[in-house]
Amino acid sequence: MTAEIWPAGGKLQAELYGQKLSYIRNCRIDGEYKVQTDAKGKISYLFGTKAIREGDGICVYVPGESNPDYKIIAIRPYRHLYMELEKI
């Protein structure tokens, strides 16, 4: 997947994350996705065969075969999929 990633900032995110703000990144993934809900009500966002959801680990600054270096803490499904990531 290709994504645009930038540091968190602004008044709202500063209020939400406080001291942790420097460990938070914003992420935007371009492309079409489908929303899928499982039997327990958990929402997944499908990009082809790849599914992502809040709480998943994601490799941002490490190779894909490495352990994830960030965790998805929030997903905002707009035209593009926006996520907030926290350094693990």
PAZADREN-904117 format. One record per residue: residue in one letter; x, y, z of N, C-alpha, C in turn. Coordinates in Angstrom, 3 decimals. Each point is the difference from the previous one (the first is absolute). Layout:
<sites>
<site drengu="A" n_X="X" n_Y="Y" n_Z="Z" ca_X="X" ca_Y="Y" ca_Z="Z" c_X="X" c_Y="Y" c_Z="Z"/>
...
</sites>
This chain:
<sites>
<site drengu="M" n_X="0.830" n_Y="-1.179" n_Z="0.000" ca_X="-0.830" ca_Y="1.179" ca_Z="0.000" c_X="0.874" c_Y="1.241" c_Z="0.000"/>
<site drengu="T" n_X="-0.460" n_Y="1.024" n_Z="-0.640" ca_X="0.696" ca_Y="1.275" ca_Z="0.008" c_X="-0.800" c_Y="0.970" c_Z="0.847"/>
<site drengu="A" n_X="0.693" n_Y="0.742" n_Z="0.843" ca_X="-0.681" ca_Y="0.926" ca_Z="0.911" c_X="0.784" c_Y="1.297" c_Z="0.126"/>
<site drengu="E" n_X="-0.729" n_Y="1.055" n_Z="0.313" ca_X="0.617" ca_Y="1.275" ca_Z="0.346" c_X="-0.018" c_Y="0.104" c_Z="1.517"/>
<site drengu="I" n_X="1.151" n_Y="0.269" n_Z="0.604" ca_X="0.115" ca_Y="0.020" ca_Z="1.463" c_X="0.637" c_Y="1.324" c_Z="0.431"/>
<site drengu="W" n_X="-0.581" n_Y="0.619" n_Z="1.048" ca_X="0.539" ca_Y="1.248" ca_Z="0.520" c_X="-0.203" c_Y="0.053" c_Z="1.511"/>
<site drengu="P" n_X="0.808" n_Y="0.796" n_Z="0.704" ca_X="-0.119" ca_Y="0.093" ca_Z="1.463" c_X="-1.355" c_Y="0.579" c_Z="0.421"/>
<site drengu="A" n_X="-0.499" n_Y="-0.467" n_Z="1.118" ca_X="-1.239" ca_Y="0.540" ca_Z="0.564" c_X="0.258" c_Y="1.412" c_Z="0.485"/>
<site drengu="G" n_X="-1.039" n_Y="0.797" n_Z="0.002" ca_X="0.145" ca_Y="1.373" ca_Z="0.468" c_X="-1.358" c_Y="0.666" c_Z="0.083"/>
<site drengu="G" n_X="0.003" n_Y="1.245" n_Z="0.315" ca_X="-1.245" ca_Y="0.741" ca_Z="0.109" c_X="-0.582" c_Y="-0.074" c_Z="1.399"/>
<site drengu="K" n_X="-0.919" n_Y="0.894" n_Z="0.258" ca_X="-0.575" ca_Y="0.134" ca_Z="1.338" c_X="-0.750" c_Y="-1.265" c_Z="0.436"/>
<site drengu="L" n_X="-0.829" n_Y="-0.559" n_Z="-0.890" ca_X="-0.798" ca_Y="-1.168" ca_Z="0.364" c_X="0.879" c_Y="-1.188" c_Z="0.355"/>
<site drengu="Q" n_X="0.968" n_Y="-0.316" n_Z="-0.852" ca_X="0.865" ca_Y="-1.146" ca_Z="0.292" c_X="0.866" c_Y="0.265" c_Z="1.223"/>
<site drengu="A" n_X="0.419" n_Y="1.218" n_Z="0.221" ca_X="0.771" ca_Y="0.327" ca_Z="1.205" c_X="-0.844" c_Y="-0.249" c_Z="1.246"/>
<site drengu="E" n_X="-1.279" n_Y="0.354" n_Z="-0.047" ca_X="-0.891" ca_Y="-0.251" ca_Z="1.139" c_X="-0.258" c_Y="-1.495" c_Z="0.190"/>
<site drengu="L" n_X="-0.147" n_Y="-0.733" n_Z="-1.104" ca_X="-0.263" ca_Y="-1.438" ca_Z="0.086" c_X="1.186" c_Y="-0.788" c_Z="0.544"/>
<site drengu="Y" n_X="1.198" n_Y="0.317" n_Z="-0.494" ca_X="1.163" ca_Y="-0.836" ca_Z="0.286" c_X="0.995" c_Y="0.600" c_Z="0.978"/>
<site drengu="G" n_X="-0.073" n_Y="1.279" n_Z="0.268" ca_X="0.867" ca_Y="0.624" ca_Z="0.992" c_X="1.470" c_Y="-0.315" c_Z="-0.197"/>
<site drengu="Q" n_X="0.637" n_Y="-0.568" n_Z="1.022" ca_X="1.434" ca_Y="-0.308" ca_Z="-0.017" c_X="0.369" c_Y="-1.025" c_Z="-1.081"/>
<site drengu="K" n_X="-0.963" n_Y="-0.830" n_Z="-0.415" ca_X="0.272" ca_Y="-1.037" ca_Z="-1.002" c_X="-0.016" c_Y="0.530" c_Z="-1.429"/>
<site drengu="L" n_X="-0.296" n_Y="1.282" n_Z="-0.189" ca_X="-0.173" ca_Y="0.559" ca_Z="-1.344" c_X="1.191" c_Y="-0.278" c_Z="-0.908"/>
<site drengu="S" n_X="1.206" n_Y="0.049" n_Z="0.520" ca_X="1.192" ca_Y="-0.218" ca_Z="-0.836" c_X="0.118" c_Y="-1.449" c_Z="-0.486"/>
<site drengu="Y" n_X="-0.778" n_Y="-0.913" n_Z="0.585" ca_X="0.015" ca_Y="-1.401" ca_Z="-0.413" c_X="-1.151" c_Y="-0.352" c_Z="-0.941"/>
<site drengu="I" n_X="-0.802" n_Y="0.998" n_Z="-0.374" ca_X="-1.179" ca_Y="-0.216" ca_Z="-0.834" c_X="0.277" c_Y="0.485" c_Z="-1.416"/>
<site drengu="R" n_X="-0.454" n_Y="-0.774" n_Z="-0.991" ca_X="0.091" ca_Y="0.364" ca_Z="-1.410" c_X="-1.394" c_Y="-0.102" c_Z="-0.607"/>
<site drengu="N" n_X="-0.265" n_Y="0.875" n_Z="-0.969" ca_X="-1.205" ca_Y="-0.088" ca_Z="-0.804" c_X="0.356" c_Y="-0.746" c_Z="-1.275"/>
<site drengu="C" n_X="-0.967" n_Y="-0.708" n_Z="-0.542" ca_X="0.247" ca_Y="-0.816" ca_Z="-1.182" c_X="-1.219" c_Y="0.053" c_Z="-0.911"/>
<site drengu="R" n_X="0.234" n_Y="0.165" n_Z="-1.296" ca_X="-1.079" ca_Y="-0.034" ca_Z="-0.977" c_X="0.337" c_Y="-1.042" c_Z="-1.046"/>
<site drengu="I" n_X="-0.926" n_Y="-0.924" n_Z="-0.205" ca_X="0.177" ca_Y="-1.031" ca_Z="-1.012" c_X="-0.946" c_Y="0.304" c_Z="-1.151"/>
<site drengu="D" n_X="0.556" n_Y="0.118" n_Z="-1.181" ca_X="-0.815" ca_Y="0.206" ca_Z="-1.196" c_X="-0.474" c_Y="-1.346" c_Z="-0.533"/>
<site drengu="G" n_X="-1.089" n_Y="0.023" n_Z="-0.709" ca_X="-0.498" ca_Y="-1.221" ca_Z="-0.620" c_X="-1.379" c_Y="-0.365" c_Z="0.515"/>
<site drengu="E" n_X="-0.635" n_Y="-0.876" n_Z="-0.738" ca_X="-1.335" ca_Y="-0.439" ca_Z="0.382" c_X="0.085" c_Y="-1.054" c_Z="1.098"/>
<site drengu="Y" n_X="-0.931" n_Y="0.082" n_Z="0.913" ca_X="-0.072" ca_Y="-0.980" ca_Z="1.078" c_X="-1.456" c_Y="-0.352" c_Z="0.246"/>
<site drengu="K" n_X="-0.188" n_Y="-1.147" n_Z="0.627" ca_X="-1.336" ca_Y="-0.447" ca_Z="0.384" c_X="-0.038" c_Y="-0.140" c_Z="1.513"/>
<site drengu="V" n_X="-1.144" n_Y="0.277" n_Z="0.574" ca_X="-0.182" ca_Y="-0.123" ca_Z="1.443" c_X="-0.670" c_Y="-1.341" c_Z="0.270"/>
<site drengu="Q" n_X="0.561" n_Y="-0.740" n_Z="0.955" ca_X="-0.549" ca_Y="-1.312" ca_Z="0.362" c_X="-0.130" c_Y="-0.073" c_Z="1.513"/>
<site drengu="T" n_X="-1.141" n_Y="-0.480" n_Z="0.470" ca_X="-0.238" ca_Y="-0.164" ca_Z="1.433" c_X="-0.104" c_Y="-1.485" c_Z="0.301"/>
<site drengu="D" n_X="0.714" n_Y="-0.468" n_Z="1.045" ca_X="-0.074" ca_Y="-1.420" ca_Z="0.353" c_X="-1.153" c_Y="-0.240" c_Z="0.971"/>
<site drengu="A" n_X="-0.145" n_Y="-1.238" n_Z="0.444" ca_X="-1.107" ca_Y="-0.390" ca_Z="0.878" c_X="0.035" c_Y="0.725" c_Z="1.350"/>
<site drengu="K" n_X="1.185" n_Y="0.430" n_Z="0.430" ca_X="0.134" ca_Y="0.705" ca_Z="1.285" c_X="-0.141" c_Y="1.511" c_Z="-0.153"/>
<site drengu="G" n_X="-0.266" n_Y="0.478" n_Z="-1.218" ca_X="-0.174" ca_Y="1.423" ca_Z="-0.232" c_X="1.284" c_Y="0.765" c_Z="-0.269"/>
<site drengu="K" n_X="1.121" n_Y="-0.708" n_Z="-0.126" ca_X="1.273" ca_Y="0.671" ca_Z="-0.297" c_X="0.058" c_Y="0.335" c_Z="-1.484"/>
<site drengu="I" n_X="0.451" n_Y="1.213" n_Z="-0.288" ca_X="0.049" ca_Y="0.488" ca_Z="-1.372" c_X="1.395" c_Y="-0.174" c_Z="-0.571"/>
<site drengu="S" n_X="0.057" n_Y="-0.543" n_Z="-1.221" ca_X="1.246" ca_Y="-0.121" ca_Z="-0.747" c_X="-0.148" c_Y="0.781" c_Z="-1.295"/>
<site drengu="Y" n_X="1.115" n_Y="0.494" n_Z="-0.502" ca_X="0.037" ca_Y="0.730" ca_Z="-1.260" c_X="0.837" c_Y="-0.824" c_Z="-0.962"/>
<site drengu="L" n_X="-0.614" n_Y="-0.446" n_Z="-1.087" ca_X="0.645" ca_Y="-0.911" ca_Z="-0.937" c_X="0.553" c_Y="0.748" c_Z="-1.203"/>
<site drengu="F" n_X="1.292" n_Y="-0.195" n_Z="-0.256" ca_X="0.673" ca_Y="0.485" ca_Z="-1.199" c_X="0.402" c_Y="-1.240" c_Z="-0.780"/>
<site drengu="G" n_X="-0.837" n_Y="-0.428" n_Z="-0.923" ca_X="0.264" ca_Y="-1.251" ca_Z="-0.701" c_X="-0.056" c_Y="-1.145" c_Z="0.995"/>
<site drengu="T" n_X="1.117" n_Y="-0.703" n_Z="0.181" ca_X="0.042" ca_Y="-1.128" ca_Z="0.936" c_X="0.520" c_Y="0.399" c_Z="1.381"/>
<site drengu="K" n_X="0.431" n_Y="1.240" n_Z="0.154" ca_X="0.531" ca_Y="0.465" ca_Z="1.283" c_X="-1.092" c_Y="0.678" c_Z="0.812"/>
<site drengu="A" n_X="-0.096" n_Y="-0.380" n_Z="1.255" ca_X="-0.975" ca_Y="0.594" ca_Z="0.912" c_X="0.743" c_Y="0.695" c_Z="1.130"/>
<site drengu="I" n_X="-0.465" n_Y="1.199" n_Z="0.357" ca_X="0.581" ca_Y="0.706" ca_Z="1.139" c_X="-1.113" c_Y="0.416" c_Z="0.943"/>
<site drengu="R" n_X="0.352" n_Y="0.093" n_Z="1.282" ca_X="-0.953" ca_Y="0.463" ca_Z="1.008" c_X="0.756" c_Y="0.652" c_Z="1.138"/>
<site drengu="E" n_X="-0.719" n_Y="0.745" n_Z="0.827" ca_X="0.622" ca_Y="0.642" ca_Z="1.154" c_X="0.634" c_Y="-1.070" c_Z="0.885"/>
<site drengu="G" n_X="1.182" n_Y="0.300" n_Z="0.510" ca_X="0.729" ca_Y="-0.937" ca_Z="0.849" c_X="1.039" c_Y="-0.808" c_Z="-0.753"/>
<site drengu="D" n_X="-0.074" n_Y="-0.031" n_Z="-1.327" ca_X="0.985" ca_Y="-0.735" ca_Z="-0.797" c_X="1.349" c_Y="0.700" c_Z="0.043"/>
<site drengu="G" n_X="1.057" n_Y="-0.773" n_Z="-0.125" ca_X="1.334" ca_Y="0.549" ca_Z="-0.156" c_X="0.234" c_Y="0.327" c_Z="-1.457"/>
<site drengu="I" n_X="0.857" n_Y="0.981" n_Z="-0.251" ca_X="0.291" ca_Y="0.399" ca_Z="-1.374" c_X="1.476" c_Y="0.395" c_Z="-0.101"/>
<site drengu="C" n_X="0.638" n_Y="-0.410" n_Z="-1.081" ca_X="1.405" ca_Y="0.329" ca_Z="-0.231" c_X="0.072" c_Y="1.320" c_Z="-0.755"/>
<site drengu="V" n_X="0.544" n_Y="1.023" n_Z="0.646" ca_X="0.094" ca_Y="1.325" ca_Z="-0.604" c_X="1.443" c_Y="0.289" c_Z="-0.406"/>
<site drengu="Y" n_X="0.914" n_Y="-0.046" n_Z="0.967" ca_X="1.401" ca_Y="0.327" ca_Z="-0.264" c_X="0.900" c_Y="-1.229" c_Z="0.063"/>
<site drengu="V" n_X="-0.593" n_Y="-1.188" n_Z="-0.057" ca_X="0.756" ca_Y="-1.251" ca_Z="-0.018" c_X="-0.492" c_Y="-0.825" c_Z="-1.182"/>
<site drengu="P" n_X="0.821" n_Y="-0.941" n_Z="-0.493" ca_X="-0.438" ca_Y="-0.859" ca_Z="-1.110" c_X="-1.240" c_Y="-0.820" c_Z="0.376"/>
<site drengu="G" n_X="-0.793" n_Y="-0.356" n_Z="-0.985" ca_X="-1.245" ca_Y="-0.730" ca_Z="0.214" c_X="0.148" c_Y="-1.329" c_Z="0.709"/>
<site drengu="E" n_X="1.148" n_Y="-0.640" n_Z="-0.115" ca_X="0.194" ca_Y="-1.296" ca_Z="0.663" c_X="0.449" c_Y="0.155" c_Z="1.457"/>
<site drengu="S" n_X="0.235" n_Y="1.227" n_Z="0.439" ca_X="0.397" ca_Y="0.274" ca_Z="1.388" c_X="-1.222" c_Y="0.039" c_Z="0.908"/>
<site drengu="N" n_X="0.251" n_Y="0.076" n_Z="1.309" ca_X="-1.090" ca_Y="0.235" ca_Z="0.939" c_X="-0.526" c_Y="1.416" c_Z="-0.218"/>
<site drengu="P" n_X="-1.315" n_Y="0.218" n_Z="0.144" ca_X="-0.562" ca_Y="1.341" ca_Z="-0.201" c_X="0.623" c_Y="1.017" c_Z="0.956"/>
<site drengu="D" n_X="0.160" n_Y="1.227" n_Z="-0.481" ca_X="0.529" ca_Y="1.062" ca_Z="0.851" c_X="-1.088" c_Y="0.977" c_Z="0.441"/>
<site drengu="Y" n_X="-1.206" n_Y="-0.114" n_Z="-0.550" ca_X="-1.135" ca_Y="0.839" ca_Z="0.399" c_X="-1.245" c_Y="-0.856" c_Z="0.162"/>
<site drengu="K" n_X="-0.953" n_Y="0.522" n_Z="0.766" ca_X="-1.290" ca_Y="-0.644" ca_Z="0.214" c_X="-1.090" c_Y="0.968" c_Z="-0.460"/>
<site drengu="I" n_X="-1.024" n_Y="-0.515" n_Z="-0.675" ca_X="-1.115" ca_Y="0.825" ca_Z="-0.452" c_X="-0.895" c_Y="0.276" c_Z="1.203"/>
<site drengu="I" n_X="-0.143" n_Y="1.276" n_Z="0.374" ca_X="-0.819" ca_Y="0.338" ca_Z="1.174" c_X="-1.353" c_Y="0.597" c_Z="-0.390"/>
<site drengu="A" n_X="-0.126" n_Y="0.481" n_Z="-1.239" ca_X="-1.285" ca_Y="0.535" ca_Z="-0.456" c_X="-0.055" c_Y="-0.067" c_Z="-1.519"/>
<site drengu="I" n_X="-1.173" n_Y="-0.311" n_Z="-0.530" ca_X="-0.221" ca_Y="-0.011" ca_Z="-1.446" c_X="-1.197" c_Y="0.890" c_Z="-0.285"/>
<site drengu="R" n_X="0.166" n_Y="0.877" n_Z="-0.965" ca_X="-1.067" ca_Y="0.912" ca_Z="-0.410" c_X="-0.288" c_Y="-0.236" c_Z="-1.482"/>
<site drengu="P" n_X="-1.119" n_Y="-0.650" n_Z="-0.301" ca_X="-0.310" ca_Y="-0.334" ca_Z="-1.396" c_X="-0.683" c_Y="1.153" c_Z="-0.743"/>
<site drengu="Y" n_X="0.785" n_Y="0.799" n_Z="-0.672" ca_X="-0.519" ca_Y="1.046" ca_Z="-0.864" c_X="0.172" c_Y="-0.484" c_Z="-1.434"/>
<site drengu="R" n_X="0.123" n_Y="0.909" n_Z="-0.950" ca_X="0.248" ca_Y="-0.409" ca_Z="-1.384" c_X="1.279" c_Y="-0.838" c_Z="-0.068"/>
<site drengu="H" n_X="1.032" n_Y="0.474" n_Z="0.700" ca_X="1.215" ca_Y="-0.787" ca_Z="0.207" c_X="-0.077" c_Y="-0.518" c_Z="1.427"/>
<site drengu="L" n_X="0.756" n_Y="-1.018" n_Z="0.311" ca_X="0.021" ca_Y="-0.530" ca_Z="1.355" c_X="1.078" c_Y="0.730" c_Z="0.797"/>
<site drengu="Y" n_X="-0.402" n_Y="0.696" n_Z="1.059" ca_X="0.935" ca_Y="0.707" ca_Z="0.879" c_X="0.169" c_Y="-0.801" c_Z="1.289"/>
<site drengu="M" n_X="1.240" n_Y="-0.096" n_Z="0.460" ca_X="0.269" ca_Y="-0.742" ca_Z="1.229" c_X="0.907" c_Y="0.828" c_Z="0.901"/>
<site drengu="E" n_X="-0.090" n_Y="-0.275" n_Z="1.284" ca_X="0.953" ca_Y="0.540" ca_Z="0.962" c_X="0.794" c_Y="-1.176" c_Z="0.521"/>
<site drengu="L" n_X="1.320" n_Y="0.142" n_Z="-0.013" ca_X="0.911" ca_Y="-1.078" ca_Z="0.377" c_X="0.798" c_Y="0.420" c_Z="1.226"/>
<site drengu="E" n_X="0.286" n_Y="-0.967" n_Z="0.865" ca_X="0.814" ca_Y="0.270" ca_Z="1.187" c_X="1.239" c_Y="-0.884" c_Z="-0.033"/>
<site drengu="K" n_X="1.145" n_Y="0.598" n_Z="0.282" ca_X="1.275" ca_Y="-0.737" ca_Z="0.055" c_X="-0.074" c_Y="-1.093" c_Z="1.051"/>
<site drengu="I" n_X="0.418" n_Y="-1.194" n_Z="-0.357" ca_X="0.002" ca_Y="-1.124" ca_Z="0.947" c_X="1.294" c_Y="0.027" c_Z="0.787"/>
</sites>
